[in-house]
Amino acid sequence: MEKEVLLQVKNLVTEFKSDNELIKAVNDISFTLHKGETIGIVGESGSGKSVTSLSIMQLIANPPGRVSGGEILYHSKNNGIINLRTLSNQDMRAFRGNEIAMIFQEPMTSLNPVYSCGAQVMEAIILHQKINEKEAKQKTLHLFSQVQLPDPERMFDAYPHEISGGQKQRVMIAMAMSCNPRILIADEPTTALDVTVQKNILDLMLQLQKEHEMGIMFITHDLGVIAELADIVMVMYKGKVVEQGPVLDIFTNPQHPYTKSLLACRPPLDKRILRLPVSSDFMKLDDQGNMIEIAKSVSESINSVIVSQEQRVAEHKELYARKKILEIKNIKTYFPKNKSFFGKTTDWLKAVDDVTLDVYEGETLGLVGESGCGKTTLGRTILRLNEPTSGEIYFEQKNVLAYSQKEMRELRKDMQIIFQDPYSSLNPRISIGKSIMEPMQVHNMLSSTQERKERVLELLKKVGLEEKHFNRYPHEFSGGQRQRVCIARALALNPKFIICDESVSALDVSVQAQVLNLLNDLKREFKFTYIFISHDLSVVKFMSDRMAVMNKGKIVELGEADSIYMNPQTDYTKKLINSIPKGQLDDIKASIEKKKLFDIQNTI
């Protein structure tokens, strides 16, 4: 039996005007969403995924943008087929949030910081359902329970800044579900979340979909997530749909070179390779902007060698024969949690709790765990950006904790950090060339401004940017390009040791592959030592020689990265590994069978 149609998008075009140029962010796309179905929309930043969702919701700001062509046909239960393009903003409000709901990518910017979480969900309920405050509060508490928020009463009164990223995203899901919408649009709802939190949110969305028979549009750059969630996959590139079809067909027999590249860019879990495939391995554009296929498969696309077990054993023997560049002994970093009336601390948050680690010269040590486990605090403590409560830190056999602030500034030439968010790491009022040059000026490196500029131009080229970018500002670059700028700035002082703190977690899978390859190339060329902090085990496994798993401030498992993945010793590590969306064919088939069974039960 054919499923009921909820939404038809026909030949949609959305344009933006920029510097006297008209850019088609969405260019003639069409698709149909059915009841109880999930369409997964994938593609890199700038492909048009989010603009598609905002166009459907009529949330494109005009100017500079406008929906200039096509139809958005919503099959309403009570009002027949409605072209949402023809509705005024006032008329659209009756559908927005009520029948078509949206979860935005960044929950912190989507929630109002001056209202409690409960008040914001109540507002949506009162607006659309015309019920009193008491009933709205009861419904909100029920929703908070349904989305598995701990202690719904406390969450009701909490403000956005008082809860975690995963909890904020659950509040957004509760708000989106508050009016039992027929269509849910989820725009990157799990980007940069821990794999365990991500798994919980995906399971929750599927559960709610079954209960309410919603149609879901799920937007992401992660094909692993799409594999376990979607029925239909739509691949977008530069505003166009380049491939569309059932999830099993897309994964078993991708036709377009861009789809092949997306499937190949993710670090493999079953083997170790020297280099990740990237989009340019599969395709290139000619002078007229037409796409030319270079390779039809991963084996054709790269010369990357699979690293054998014998090679790994030999590499580790060589690694352990080197000297230790960093020694961390019994480090504790505590923060005051509760204070008495007289200001005395009565309870401590043990962010880092008695950690001991050695890092060898030229090694990449992966540090993995959920948000709040202490990864970032440990990284910042090593550089004394957070002062430790107790313990010892030795860098090249020198006691870092005995250094004065002046001595620490000198030492930071050798110890650098690449932060998670490249945008907030760069001064928006300073060109990227000057941002990279600034550390060299502070440390009096090179003898003149001209020499420093030449060094910056050399670094820009090294990280895959161009000389013409020197005078551009951060807002003129994509997320991946900004992260490359941050890498160039970290390299400017010729450091020996770099901490990468979630430096690729929010990047598209294709851009992420480029940045990971770059970091490995630079490591081999300059003999860098890395601590690579991430919640993504597949990325850490690809990058690292050894892996340390953190939970509640402690190291719970430490060993060779491949060994930990293949044979985890703790339940916590097993949970992290099992939460990774692997995108394997068996998982896709199991998901399809589960949905078929549910449809049969519903029909009966």
N, C-alpha and C positions, 0 to 999 in steps of 0.2 A: 504493500500500500504506500502510495506516494505521500511524503510528509507535507504538512501545511507550510506554505511560504510565509515568511515574516517580513523579509526585506529584499528588494531588488534594486541594485545600483546599475544604472545603464549609462555607459559612455561619459562617466564623470570627468570633468576637467576643473581643476582649481589652479588659479594663477596668482603670482605675486609680482608686484612691480618693484624693481630695485635698480637705482642709478640709470633710469631711462631704458631699462631692459625688462622684458616680460618673461618671467620664468614659470614654466608649467610644472608645478610641484607634483600634481596628479594629472596624468595625461591619457584620457580616454580609457578608463578602466571600467570593467563590468563584472558583477558577481551576484549570486543569489544565496541568501541565508534562510534555512528552514528551521522549523520548530524542533528543539532538542538537539540541534546540530552545532558543532564548533568549527568555525573557519579560522585557521591559523594564518596570519599575515606576517611574512618574514622578509627581511632585507636589511641593508646597512643604513646608518644614519643618512638622511637626505634622500632615501628611496621613495618617500611619500606615504609611509605607513601611517604615521600619526596625523598627517594632513588629511588622509582619507577619513579617519575616524572623526576628526573635528569638522570636516565638511558634512558628514552625515548628521552630526549634532547641531549644525548651523552655528558653529563657534569660531569661524574664521573671521578675524578682525579685518574690517574693510574701512579705510585702507590699512595696510598695503595689499591685502589679499582679497580674493573673491572667487566664489564658485561660478564659473563662467559658462559651463555647459553640462548637459546630461540630465538625468532624472534620478531622484532618490525616492523610490516608491515604498512606503510603509503600509503593510496590510493590517490595518487597524481592526480590532475585534468589533467595535461598535460603529465605526465611521467609514468602512470600506477602504479602498486604496487611496492613499493621500501622497501627493508629491511634496515632500518636506521642503523642497527648494522654493515652492511658491508661498510658504507660510511666512507671516510676519513674525518678528521676534516674540511678540506678545502671545500669538497663537502657538508658537513652538514650545513655549513654557509648559503648556498642558501635556506635552509628550515627553519633554526632557526631564529625566529623573523619575517620571511616573511610569511610562511605558518603555522608554529607552534610557537606560542608565549607563554611566561611564565611570570606570576606575582609572584615575590618571597615574602617570608614571611615578611622580614624586609626591608621596603623601604629605610630606612636611609643608610643601608649598600649596597643597590642595586644602589643608585644614586651616581654619582661622586660629591664629595663636592666642587671641584674647577671649575665646569661648571654650568651655569645657567640651570634651569629646561627645558626651551625652547630649548637651544642648544643641550641638550641630546636627546630630542625627534626628533629634526630636523636631527640629525646625523643618527638615525635609518631610517628615511624616505629617506634621500639622498642616503644612502648605498643600499637600496633595490629597490627604485623606479626610480633612475636615473633622478631626477628632480633638477632644480636649487634652490638656497637658498631662493629666493623670494617666489617661489611656496611652498617650504617646510615650510617656516614660516607661510604662510597663512593656510596651512593644519594643522600645529601645533596649531594655535590659534583656528581653528574650532574644533579640538579634545578637547582642553581645555574647550571650551564652551560646547561640547557634554558631557563631564564627569562632568559638573556642577561646575567647578572651578570658584570662584568669581574673577572678574576682570582679564580675560585671559591675557591682555597686561602686567599687573603687574606681574602675575605669570610666564609669559614667561621670564622676566628678573630676577626673584627671584632665590636665591640659596637654596638648600635643607634645610639648617639650618634655613632659614627665614620663613618656612611654617610649618603648623601643621602636625601631623602624618597622619590624614585623607586626607589632601591635598597632601601629598607625595604619598600616596597610589593611589590617583586619577591620579597623574602624571604618575605613573607606569602603570596604566590601559590605559592611553592615549598612552603611548609608545608601550604597547603590542598590542593595536588596530590600530596603525598607518599604518600597511600594510594590514589591513582587513584579519587577519589570519583565516584559516578554523578550527584550533584547538586552544583553549586557556587553558593553564594549570595554575590554580590558587592555589598556595601553602600557605595555612593559610593566605589569604589576609586580613582577618579582626580580627586576633588574637590581643587582648589587645586594640582594638579600642572601643570607646563608642558605646552603643547600637544604638544610633540615627545615628551616622556616619556609623556604620556597616549596618544598614538598607538601608541607601542611596546608599552605595556601592553595596549591593546585588541587589537592584532594578535596579541600573545602569547596572550591568552585565547582568541581565535578558533582559533589554531593548536592549542592544547591541547584545545579542544573537539572539533576534527576528529579528532585522534589518539585521544581516549578516548571520543568520542560522549557527552559529558556533556550533561545538561540544565543550563542556567544561568538563574538569577534575577538580573537586573542592575538594581540600584536606583540611580536618579540623578534630579537635577532638570534635567538638560541634555538636551533633546530632540534636539540635534544629535548627541550620542553615541548615543542610542537609535536614531536613524535608520539608522546604519551598522552596528549590532550586533544589533538585536532582530528576531525573527520576529513576535512578538505584543507589543502595547503595552497596558499596563493603567494607566489614569490614576486616581490617588487624590486625594480632596479631603475633608478633615475626617473621615477614617476610613472613607470609603465609596469603592467603585469607581464612578466617574461615566461611564467609557467604557472599552471593551475591544474589541480587534480586531486584524487583521493590520496590520503597520506601514505598508504603502502606503495602506490605507484611512484610517487615522488621519491621515496627513499630507496626503492629497489631499482628504479629505471629512470633517473633524472635525465631530461633531454637538453636543458639549457646549460651552457658552460658556467653561468653564474650560480645556478643551483648546485652544480657539481662542486664548485669552489666552496660554497657555504657548508656543504656536507663534509668537505675534506679539511676545513680550517680548524675544526675542534681538535684539541690534543687527544690522540688515541689512548685508550686505557689498557688495551691488551698487548701493546708493544712500545718500545722506545725508539724514536727517530731523532735524527740530528736537527732537522728543520721542518717546520710546519708548512704545508701548502698555503698559498695566498691566491687571491682572485687573479692577479696578473699572471699566475702560472697557467691559468685556464683560458684567459681571453685578453684581447687588447682592442683598442678603438683605432680605426684608421683616421686619416685626415678629415674625412667627412662625418666622423662620429659614429660610423657603423661598426658593429661588433664583429670581431674575427675570432673564431675558436682556435686556440693554440693546442690544447690537449683534451682528449676525450675521457681520461681516467687519471686517478692519483698517480699510478705508476708512470704514466706518460708525463705528468706535470712536473715532477721533481726528480732530482738525482739523489734525494736524501736516502741515506743508508739506514737500514734498521740495525740498531745496536744490539749485538749478541750478548748473552749472559757472560761469556768468557771475557768480552771487552769490558763489561761493567765491573767484573771482579778485578781485572787488571787496573782499571781507572781508580777504583777504591783503594787498592794497595798503594798506588802512586800518591793518592790524596793523603792517606794517613801517614805517609813518609814525610810529608811537608811539615813546616812549623805551624803552630797555632797562631793565627793573627788576632783572635779574640777569645778571651776566657772570662766567663760569667760564673761567679761563685755565690750561691745562696742569696740571690737578689730578691728583695722584697720591696714592693712599691704599694703603700697603703694610702688611701684617701679618707678623710673624716666623713663618716656617714651620718651619725647623729651626735648632737651636743646637748649637754645639760643646760639648765637655766643660767648657770654661771659661765658658760662657754667652754666647759671641759668636754673633750671628745669621749663619748660613751660607747661608740661602735665604729668600726673601721670597715671600709670596702677594700678587700684584699685583691687588688687588681692583678698584681704579680706576687705570687706567694711561694718563696723559697725555690727559685729557678737556678739550675746549674747547667751550663752549656759551654761547649768549645766549638769554635769555627776555624777551619783550616784555610790556609792561604790558597786562593783560587777556587774555593768551594762555593756552591750555591746551597745554602741551608734553607729549606722550606719551613715556614711556620704557619700551621693551619689550625683552624678551630672556628667555632661559632662567634657571632658578635658578643662582646662582653667577656670573652674568655681571657683577655689580657694580652693579645698579640701586639696590638698597636702600642699599648702602654710599655711593654717590654722593649719594643723598638725605640721608642722615645727616651726610655730610661738609659739605654746603651749610649745614646748621644747626649744624655743629661739635659734633654728638653723637659723631662720630668725627673726630679731628684729622687733617688731611691731612699727608702726608709732604712734599709740595712743591706749588707752584702759587699761584694767586691767585683770590679770590672777592670780587666787588664787588656789594653790594646797594644800589640807588639811589646808585651811584657812590661808596659808602663801602667801604673795605677791611675786610671782615668778619674777616679773619685777624689784623688789628692790634688787635682789640677784646680787652679784659680779660674775665674771666668775669662780672664785675658789669655791664659794658657789654653783653655778649652777652645777659644775662637781660633787660635793657631792650629790646634789639633783637628778642627772641623774641615780643614783643607783635605785631610786624608779620610774623613768619615762624612759621607753625604747621605741625604735621604730624598727619595722621590715620593711625594705624598699622593694620597688616593685621588683627590679632586684637583685636576690640573687648572681649572678655572680660578678657584679661590687661592691657588698657590702662586698665581701670577698677578702682578699689580696692573689693573685695567688701564691705568693712566700712563704706563711706560711701554714703549715698543718692545717687542720680544728680543730684538737685538741688544737693547740696553739692559733688559732683564738678565740676559746671559752674561753680559759684560760686567755687570755690577759686582759679583763675587770676586772677579779678577782685580777690580779696582780696590775693593776692601782689603784684599790680601797683597796688594802691590805686585801683582804678577805681570810680567813683561814690562818693557821700559817706556812704552808710549801708547796713547789711545789708538793710533793707527795699527800698531801690532796686535792690540787686543781685538780690534775690529776684524782683522784678518783671521785671528784665531776663532772668533765667533762665526765668521763665514765658513770656515773649515768645519766647525762643529755642526752647523746647519746642514751642510752637505752630508756629513757623516750620519746624521739621523734621518736623512731622506727628505729634507726641506731644501728650499732654493735661496740663493743670495737675495732675490727680490723681496723675500719675506722679512728681511732685517728691520725695516721701518714700519711693519704692520703691527696692529695691536691684538691682544688676545681674543677679543670678540670676533675678529675676522677669520678665525680658524675653527675647524671642527674639533671635537673632543680628542680624537686620535692625534691630530696635529699638535694640539696644546700639550698632550702628554709627551710628544717628541721634543717640544721646546723645554719641558721640565727635565727630560733626560739630558738634553744638551747643556742645560744650566748645571746639572749635577756633575757632568764631565768636565766642565770648564776649569776646575781646580786640579785636574789629574788625581782624583782620589784613589785610595787603595781599597776602600771598603764602602759599599752602598747598601742602604736599606730601602727596599722597594715595598712600600706600604699600600697594599691593595691597588697597585698602580695600573692594573688592567681590568679591574672588576666591573667598571661601568662602560667598557668599550664594546663596540660591535665585534662579533666573533671574527670577522675578516680583518678588521683593524687590530684586534687583539693579537692575532697570529703574526701580523707584521711587527708589532712592538716586541713580542716575545722573541722572535727571530733576531731582531735588532739587539736586544739585551744580551742574547747568547753570542752574537757576532762580536759585540764590544767586549764581552768577557774574555773571549778567545784572543782578541787583538791586544787588549790592554791588561790582561791577567787580573781582572777585577775579582773581588770576593763579594758575594751578595748574601743578605738575608732577605728572602722573598716571602712576604706576608700575604696570605690570601685565605678566603674561605672556600675556594674552589679547588678541590683535591686533584681534578684532572690537570689543571694548569700547574699546580705545585709539583705533581708527579713528573710532568714534562720538563720543568725547569730545574728540578733539584737533584743534587747528589744524595743528600740525606734529608729526612723530614722529621720535624718535631710537632707533635699534636698537643695542643693546649686545651685545657678545660678548667674553668673556675680558677684561673691564675696559676695553675700547675702544669708541668710537662707530664702528660700521662703515657706518652709513647714516643720513642726516639729510635731511629734506625735508617737504613738505606731506603730510599723512596719507593723503589719497585717492591722491595720485600714487605714494607708496611702495607702497600696497596694489595698485594697478592695474599698476604697472610697477617691481617690485623690481629693484635693481641687483646685489645680492650673492646668492650661493648660500645664505648663512645665512638671509637674509630670506625667500627663496623657500621654504626648508625650513620656516620658522615658518608661513608662509601656507598651504602645502600640508598642514600638520598640523592645521589648524582643522577640526573636524567641522562641515560646513556644513549637513547635513540637507536637501540638495537632492534632488529627485525622481530625477534621473539616477543619483546615488550610491546611493539606496535600491534602484532597479531593478537596478543592477549588482551590489549585494550579494545581492539575492534570486536572481539568475541564477547567481552564483558558488556559492551554497549548494545550488541545484537540481542543478548540475553535479556537486558533491561527493556528493550523495545518490545520483545515478545511478551514479557510479563505485563507490560503496560497495556498491550493490545488485548490480552486475556482479561 
